[in-house]
Amino acid sequence: MQGANEMTAPGFKIAVLAGDGIGPEVMEPCISILESAVASAGGPKLRFEQISAGAEHYKRAGVSISEDAFASAQDADAILLGAMGLPEIRYPDGTEIAPQLELRETLGLYAGVRPIRTIPGLAPVLSDERARALDIALIRESTEGLFAARGRTVVESNDRAARDTMVITRAVCEKLFDFALDLGEKRRAAGRSGVVTCVDKANVLGALAFFRRIFNERASARPRVITNHAYVDAVGLNLVKQPWIYDVLVTENMFGDILSDVGAALMGGMGFAPSADIGDDHAVFQPCHGSAPDIARQGKANPTAMFLSGAMMLEWLGERCDNATCAKAGALVRHAVDLAFASGELRPFEIGGAAGTRDIADAVADALRESPHIAASA
């Protein structure tokens, strides 16, 4: 990962892994939107490097991502990923091709940030008026937990049972909780509650009782941050009943995987749900949705989550590298998305409308042209 003072050329190198299915379809307009936003904000230049990876690459080359391609992605300032995997192309053990998981594990991307933020102009999924303005940060540990068993499943010789083992380590938990507590403090400074809720099943599983204990240890050193606990089943219930009671949620890998999809439903669907996987030195930004081969090459994919993931990337680069214009560009993209949907007339196929990929991209691009002026006068 190049630092702000170590770049060999002006700007930031972005590794682009468009991937499979609708991945390339949402990536192409995203790059255009990001370039426009950065130009409007006054720089820096983004240098995009296309890298082949995913299920189709595995079918051709026998690996999901080559060693050289992985090294190039690792050398980038940030990684922007579209979608990976196809149901008909699988590893010998039956699991899908998922280089995004390999990136998380190898690069130590322990903090999976899954915003649950509703967009103005979209009809709320819940009838309560408070559901129109959700803004929750779900932090999913992304390198261990139950996912640590990936590729390590133990199947008994008589084929009568299979076992996957959950792994919770102190080293990862401490960094994860510090990340969540930092975020809670920032959100409180920005006017939100900033309450950080540790989500677990500590009443049943010893590994998750350990998870909770480490959370309490890290929280005790941060008395300015308000914290509490909740069992994952209770959080699942509340996300579909009263999600506005939460601000920051931090949880184990599998729990976070499931709860983030519930959060995506609250936003209108997976096409509105962005994400980031962040470590100490690297980060990957991608929409939460999959490759959706059933609608690939039909122009129906909703690129909004891809745009918002790109916005997260720009803001992360801005904060990490102390680059105010990059942070501003990220805010402009998010504002443009809100502005494009604000009238309620832009409705993707995903939610029963007729707006396709190009329609949404054009609307956001048009809104982006207005955004700098609006942001300057706000």
C-alpha positions as CSV (number, residue, x, y, z in Angstrom):
1,M,0.0,0.0,0.0
2,Q,1.5,3.3,-1.0
3,G,1.2,6.1,1.5
4,A,0.5,9.7,0.6
5,N,4.1,10.7,0.6
6,E,5.3,7.5,-1.2
7,M,3.5,7.6,-4.5
8,T,5.6,7.4,-7.6
9,A,3.1,9.5,-9.6
10,P,0.6,12.2,-8.7
11,G,-2.7,10.9,-7.5
12,F,-3.9,7.5,-6.2
13,K,-3.6,4.1,-7.8
14,I,-6.9,2.2,-7.6
15,A,-6.9,-1.5,-8.4
16,V,-10.2,-2.3,-10.2
17,L,-11.5,-5.9,-10.0
18,A,-14.8,-5.7,-11.9
19,G,-15.3,-9.4,-11.7
20,D,-18.3,-11.4,-12.9
21,G,-21.9,-11.0,-13.9
22,I,-23.1,-7.4,-13.4
23,G,-19.8,-6.4,-11.8
24,P,-18.3,-4.9,-15.0
25,E,-21.7,-3.2,-15.8
26,V,-21.8,-1.3,-12.5
27,M,-18.1,-0.7,-12.4
28,E,-17.9,1.2,-15.7
29,P,-20.2,4.1,-14.7
30,C,-18.8,4.1,-11.2
31,I,-15.3,4.9,-12.5
32,S,-16.8,7.8,-14.6
33,I,-18.7,9.1,-11.5
34,L,-15.6,9.0,-9.3
35,E,-13.5,10.8,-11.9
36,S,-16.1,13.5,-12.2
37,A,-16.4,13.9,-8.5
38,V,-12.6,14.2,-8.0
39,A,-12.3,16.7,-10.8
40,S,-15.1,18.8,-9.2
41,A,-13.4,18.7,-5.9
42,G,-10.1,19.7,-7.3
43,G,-8.1,16.5,-7.4
44,P,-6.2,14.3,-6.9
45,K,-6.1,12.2,-10.1
46,L,-7.2,8.6,-9.8
47,R,-5.2,6.0,-11.8
48,F,-7.3,3.0,-12.4
49,E,-5.7,-0.4,-13.1
50,Q,-7.9,-3.2,-14.3
51,I,-7.2,-6.6,-12.8
52,S,-8.8,-9.8,-13.9
53,A,-10.2,-12.0,-11.1
54,G,-13.2,-14.0,-10.2
55,A,-15.1,-17.1,-11.5
56,E,-14.7,-16.5,-15.2
57,H,-10.9,-16.0,-14.6
58,Y,-10.8,-19.2,-12.6
59,K,-12.5,-21.0,-15.5
60,R,-9.9,-19.7,-17.9
61,A,-6.8,-19.9,-15.7
62,G,-7.5,-22.3,-12.9
63,V,-7.0,-19.7,-10.2
64,S,-9.4,-17.0,-9.0
65,I,-6.7,-14.3,-9.1
66,S,-3.1,-14.7,-10.2
67,E,-0.1,-14.0,-7.9
68,D,0.9,-11.1,-10.0
69,A,-2.6,-9.6,-10.0
70,F,-2.8,-10.0,-6.3
71,A,0.5,-8.3,-5.8
72,S,-0.6,-5.4,-8.0
73,A,-3.8,-5.1,-6.0
74,Q,-1.8,-5.1,-2.8
75,D,0.4,-2.4,-4.1
76,A,-2.5,-0.1,-4.9
77,D,-3.7,2.7,-2.7
78,A,-7.2,1.2,-2.6
79,I,-9.1,-1.7,-4.2
80,L,-12.4,-1.2,-5.9
81,L,-14.3,-4.5,-6.5
82,G,-17.5,-5.1,-8.5
83,A,-18.9,-8.6,-7.9
84,M,-17.3,-12.0,-7.8
85,G,-18.6,-15.5,-8.3
86,L,-21.0,-17.5,-10.5
87,P,-23.2,-20.3,-9.2
88,E,-22.2,-22.7,-11.9
89,I,-18.4,-22.3,-11.5
90,R,-17.2,-23.7,-8.2
91,Y,-14.1,-25.0,-6.4
92,P,-13.8,-28.8,-6.1
93,D,-15.3,-28.7,-2.6
94,G,-18.5,-27.1,-3.9
95,T,-18.0,-23.6,-2.7
96,E,-18.1,-20.6,-5.0
97,I,-15.2,-18.7,-6.3
98,A,-14.6,-15.8,-3.9
99,P,-11.3,-13.9,-4.3
100,Q,-12.9,-11.1,-2.3
101,L,-12.7,-13.4,0.8
102,E,-9.1,-14.2,0.0
103,L,-8.3,-10.4,-0.2
104,R,-9.9,-9.9,3.3
105,E,-8.0,-12.8,4.8
106,T,-4.6,-12.2,3.2
107,L,-4.6,-8.4,3.6
108,G,-6.0,-8.5,7.2
109,L,-9.2,-6.5,6.4
110,Y,-10.8,-7.1,9.8
111,A,-13.3,-4.2,9.8
112,G,-16.2,-4.8,7.4
113,V,-18.2,-1.5,7.3
114,R,-21.7,-2.0,6.2
115,P,-23.7,1.2,6.3
116,I,-27.5,1.0,6.7
117,R,-28.5,4.3,5.4
118,T,-31.8,5.1,3.6
119,I,-31.8,7.3,0.5
120,P,-34.2,10.3,0.3
121,G,-37.0,9.8,-2.2
122,L,-37.2,6.0,-1.8
123,A,-40.3,4.7,-0.1
124,P,-39.4,3.3,3.3
125,V,-39.7,-0.5,3.8
126,L,-41.2,0.1,7.2
127,S,-44.2,2.2,7.8
128,D,-42.9,4.2,10.7
129,E,-41.7,7.7,9.6
130,R,-38.4,7.2,11.5
131,A,-37.5,4.5,8.9
132,R,-37.1,7.2,6.3
133,A,-33.9,8.5,7.9
134,L,-31.9,5.4,9.0
135,D,-28.2,5.9,9.4
136,I,-26.6,2.9,11.1
137,A,-23.0,1.7,10.9
138,L,-22.8,-2.1,11.0
139,I,-19.2,-3.3,11.6
140,R,-18.6,-6.9,10.7
141,E,-15.4,-8.6,11.6
142,S,-14.3,-10.0,8.2
143,T,-11.3,-12.3,8.7
144,E,-12.2,-15.0,11.2
145,G,-15.3,-16.0,13.2
146,L,-17.2,-18.9,11.6
147,F,-15.7,-17.9,8.2
148,A,-12.3,-19.0,9.5
149,A,-13.5,-22.5,8.7
150,R,-13.6,-21.8,5.0
151,G,-11.5,-24.4,3.2
152,R,-10.9,-26.2,6.5
153,T,-14.1,-28.2,7.0
154,V,-13.6,-31.5,8.6
155,V,-15.8,-34.3,7.2
156,E,-15.9,-37.6,9.1
157,S,-14.6,-40.6,7.1
158,N,-18.0,-42.3,7.0
159,D,-19.5,-39.1,5.6
160,R,-22.0,-38.8,8.5
161,A,-21.0,-35.5,9.8
162,A,-19.1,-32.3,9.0
163,R,-17.6,-29.7,11.3
164,D,-16.6,-26.1,10.9
165,T,-14.8,-24.3,13.7
166,M,-15.4,-20.7,14.8
167,V,-12.2,-18.8,15.6
168,I,-12.1,-15.6,17.7
169,T,-8.7,-14.1,18.5
170,R,-7.8,-11.4,20.9
171,A,-5.5,-9.6,18.4
172,V,-8.2,-9.2,15.8
173,C,-10.9,-8.4,18.3
174,E,-8.9,-5.6,19.9
175,K,-8.4,-3.9,16.5
176,L,-12.0,-4.4,15.5
177,F,-13.4,-3.0,18.7
178,D,-11.0,0.0,18.6
179,F,-12.2,0.7,15.1
180,A,-15.9,0.6,16.2
181,L,-15.3,2.7,19.3
182,D,-13.4,5.3,17.2
183,L,-16.4,5.4,14.8
184,G,-18.8,5.8,17.7
185,E,-16.8,8.7,19.0
186,K,-16.8,10.4,15.6
187,R,-20.5,9.9,15.1
188,R,-21.2,11.3,18.5
189,A,-19.1,14.4,17.6
190,A,-21.2,14.7,14.4
191,G,-24.4,14.9,16.4
192,R,-25.5,11.2,16.5
193,S,-25.8,9.1,19.6
194,G,-22.6,7.3,18.9
195,V,-23.7,4.3,21.0
196,V,-21.7,1.2,20.1
197,T,-23.5,-2.1,20.6
198,C,-21.6,-5.4,20.7
199,V,-23.7,-8.0,19.0
200,D,-23.0,-11.6,20.0
201,K,-24.5,-14.9,21.4
202,A,-22.5,-14.8,24.6
203,N,-25.2,-16.6,26.5
204,V,-24.6,-19.8,24.5
205,L,-21.2,-19.9,22.9
206,G,-18.0,-19.5,24.9
207,A,-16.1,-18.0,22.0
208,L,-18.6,-15.2,21.8
209,A,-18.5,-14.7,25.6
210,F,-14.7,-14.2,25.0
211,F,-15.6,-11.8,22.1
212,R,-17.8,-9.8,24.5
213,R,-15.2,-9.8,27.3
214,I,-12.6,-8.2,24.9
215,F,-15.2,-5.6,23.8
216,N,-15.7,-4.7,27.5
217,E,-12.0,-4.4,28.0
218,R,-11.5,-2.0,25.1
219,A,-14.6,0.0,25.9
220,S,-13.5,0.5,29.5
221,A,-10.6,2.6,28.2
222,R,-13.0,4.8,26.3
223,P,-15.3,6.2,28.9
224,R,-16.6,8.9,26.5
225,V,-18.1,6.3,24.2
226,I,-21.5,4.9,25.3
227,T,-21.6,1.1,24.8
228,N,-24.1,-1.8,25.4
229,H,-24.7,-5.4,24.4
230,A,-27.3,-7.3,22.4
231,Y,-27.8,-10.9,21.4
232,V,-27.8,-11.4,17.6
233,D,-31.4,-12.7,17.5
234,A,-32.7,-9.7,19.3
235,V,-30.9,-7.4,16.9
236,G,-32.4,-9.3,14.0
237,L,-35.9,-8.7,15.5
238,N,-35.2,-5.0,16.2
239,L,-33.8,-4.3,12.7
240,V,-37.2,-5.2,11.2
241,K,-39.2,-3.6,14.0
242,Q,-37.3,-0.5,15.3
243,P,-33.9,-0.2,13.6
244,W,-33.6,3.5,14.5
245,I,-32.7,2.5,18.1
246,Y,-29.1,1.5,16.8
247,D,-26.2,3.7,15.8
248,V,-23.0,1.5,15.6
249,L,-23.3,-2.3,15.7
250,V,-20.1,-4.5,15.9
251,T,-20.3,-8.2,15.5
252,E,-18.8,-11.5,14.4
253,N,-18.3,-12.4,10.8
254,M,-21.3,-14.7,10.1
255,F,-23.6,-12.6,12.2
256,G,-22.5,-9.5,10.3
257,D,-23.0,-11.2,7.0
258,I,-26.6,-12.0,7.8
259,L,-27.5,-8.7,9.6
260,S,-26.0,-6.6,6.8
261,D,-28.4,-8.2,4.3
262,V,-31.3,-7.4,6.6
263,G,-30.0,-3.8,6.6
264,A,-29.9,-3.9,2.8
265,A,-33.6,-4.8,2.8
266,L,-34.3,-1.8,5.0
267,M,-32.6,0.4,2.3
268,G,-34.7,-1.1,-0.5
269,G,-32.4,-3.9,-1.7
270,M,-28.9,-5.1,-2.2
271,G,-28.4,-2.6,-5.1
272,F,-28.4,0.3,-2.5
273,A,-26.0,-1.3,0.0
274,P,-22.3,-0.3,-0.2
275,S,-19.5,-1.8,1.9
276,A,-15.8,-1.5,2.8
277,D,-13.4,-4.0,4.2
278,I,-10.7,-2.1,6.0
279,G,-7.4,-3.2,7.6
280,D,-4.4,-1.5,9.0
281,D,-2.7,-0.9,5.6
282,H,-5.3,-1.8,2.9
283,A,-9.0,-1.6,2.1
284,V,-11.4,-3.1,-0.4
285,F,-14.6,-1.3,-1.4
286,Q,-17.5,-3.1,-3.1
287,P,-21.3,-3.3,-3.2
288,C,-22.8,-5.9,-0.9
289,H,-24.7,-7.5,-3.8
290,G,-23.5,-10.5,-5.8
291,S,-22.9,-11.0,-9.5
292,A,-26.6,-11.4,-10.3
293,P,-26.0,-13.5,-13.4
294,D,-29.8,-13.7,-14.0
295,I,-29.8,-10.0,-15.0
296,A,-26.3,-9.7,-16.4
297,R,-26.0,-7.9,-19.8
298,Q,-29.6,-6.7,-19.7
299,G,-28.9,-3.2,-18.4
300,K,-31.1,-3.8,-15.4
301,A,-28.4,-3.7,-12.6
302,N,-28.7,-1.0,-10.0
303,P,-25.3,0.7,-9.8
304,T,-26.1,2.8,-6.7
305,A,-24.3,0.5,-4.2
306,M,-21.3,0.6,-6.5
307,F,-21.3,4.4,-6.5
308,L,-21.7,4.6,-2.7
309,S,-18.9,2.1,-2.3
310,G,-16.7,4.4,-4.4
311,A,-17.7,7.3,-2.2
312,M,-16.6,5.4,0.8
313,M,-13.3,4.7,-0.9
314,L,-12.7,8.4,-1.6
315,E,-13.5,9.4,2.0
316,W,-11.3,6.6,3.4
317,L,-8.4,7.8,1.1
318,G,-9.1,11.4,2.2
319,E,-8.9,10.5,5.9
320,R,-6.0,8.1,5.6
321,C,-3.9,10.3,3.5
322,D,-5.0,13.7,4.9
323,N,-6.4,14.7,1.5
324,A,-9.4,17.1,2.0
325,T,-10.2,17.2,-1.7
326,C,-10.5,13.4,-1.9
327,A,-12.8,13.4,1.2
328,K,-14.9,16.2,-0.5
329,A,-15.2,14.2,-3.7
330,G,-16.6,11.2,-1.7
331,A,-19.2,13.5,0.0
332,L,-20.1,14.9,-3.5
333,V,-20.8,11.4,-4.8
334,R,-23.1,10.6,-1.8
335,H,-24.9,13.9,-2.2
336,A,-25.4,13.3,-5.9
337,V,-26.9,9.9,-5.2
338,D,-29.3,11.5,-2.7
339,L,-30.2,14.3,-5.1
340,A,-30.8,11.9,-8.0
341,F,-33.4,9.9,-6.0
342,A,-34.9,12.8,-4.0
343,S,-37.9,13.4,-6.2
344,G,-39.0,9.8,-6.0
345,E,-39.2,9.5,-9.8
346,L,-36.0,7.4,-10.3
347,R,-37.0,3.8,-9.5
348,P,-34.6,1.0,-10.4
349,F,-35.9,-2.4,-11.7
350,E,-34.9,-3.8,-8.3
351,I,-37.8,-2.0,-6.6
352,G,-40.4,-2.4,-9.3
353,G,-39.4,0.6,-11.4
354,A,-38.1,0.9,-15.0
355,A,-34.8,2.7,-14.4
356,G,-31.8,0.6,-15.7
357,T,-28.1,0.9,-15.1
358,R,-27.6,3.8,-17.6
359,D,-30.7,5.7,-16.4
360,I,-29.4,5.7,-12.8
361,A,-25.8,6.5,-13.9
362,D,-27.0,9.4,-16.0
363,A,-29.2,10.8,-13.2
364,V,-26.4,10.6,-10.7
365,A,-24.0,12.2,-13.2
366,D,-26.4,15.0,-13.8
367,A,-26.9,15.5,-10.0
368,L,-23.1,15.5,-9.5
369,R,-22.9,18.5,-11.9
370,E,-25.2,20.4,-9.5
371,S,-23.6,19.0,-6.3
372,P,-20.5,21.2,-6.0
373,H,-22.7,24.3,-6.2
374,I,-25.2,23.0,-3.6
375,A,-22.4,21.8,-1.3
376,A,-20.7,25.2,-1.5
377,S,-23.8,27.1,-0.5
378,A,-24.9,24.7,2.2
